[in-house]
Amino acid sequence: MTPETVMGLGIDGMKVALALALALALALALALAAPLLLAALISGLIISLLQAATQINEMTLSFIPKIIAVFITAVVAGPWMLQLFIEYTRQLITQLPQLIG
């Protein structure tokens, strides 16, 4: 879109462009958070099953493995997450004239 077409859209067009930018931001936030949340969920479930089987109810026993699992997931998925974030930032900067009007 050129600036002339954006100016022709008016306020309603700018609202649509901002809504699309917000939708992309929310999708990115979900994509970035999902691996870390899934790692914490899976490790928490496994530790809870082990605690139920052994009847050991120690709070640190469930907390430390979650932290380790999230850290390992962040290290493994970090480059992919950074690439997603850089691509989103690049898209946002190139669409900035369209969003401003």
Summary of the structure (lengths in Angstrom):
residues: 101
radius of gyration: 21.2
end to end distance: 10.8
largest distance: 68.6
contacts: 243
relative contact order: 0.15
helix: 92%
strand: 0%
